[in-house]
């Protein structure tokens, strides 16, 4: 039985809404964690968030009924090892194009003989050596999410999703649109049609599908189209929109 709330919710078929955090501010992480949201993602790919700050974000969300994911800046094993030792147990990997890449990233999260993760006896993940059961049970709480962000990756979804240890597949609509010649326009009909095909392929493989869908209407729309977990807003997106709306209302 996993203690990972995102894995639990997706296994139960619940709609899991998330916030995407890019401002590297633990106070915002703490605020978001107690909002009633199901999951948070701390982004390291398109944000200034450094490795040294991840522990602070995890602590800020601790105690709230929420799962905190970390998106790695790139798919490489050293960063993964260090994030896992810090206590991150849900990781998102950007730009996965093939089953071979998916097998690699899964292997980085597992100890031998099932992977190549190195062992450290005293880390935050095992409560600094106090958790004697960590090595035995840690895999149950891991959540490995791979991103598909190009047409080639979408075509490879049946093989990617079939990799043992891949828990979910996340569609990146912005990069997918750019790769299709619709830079900045993920709402283009061709892009949306491919997104639907991606969701269908992920569902056919028996895995949960995720996507970015900022705003109430887009988020509800993606849930209705079969996505199990949706990023409904980002911290910088929310702040900018609310600032602009407030100023416009006052000046009007």
Beta strands, then each sheet from edge to edge (+ up, - down):
strand 1: 16-21
strand 2: 39-43
strand 3: 67-71
strand 4: 90-93
strand 5: 143-148
strand 6: 168-171
strand 7: 208-212
strand 8: 229-234
sheet 1: 1+ 2+ 3+ 4+ 5+ 6+ 7+ 8+ 1+
end
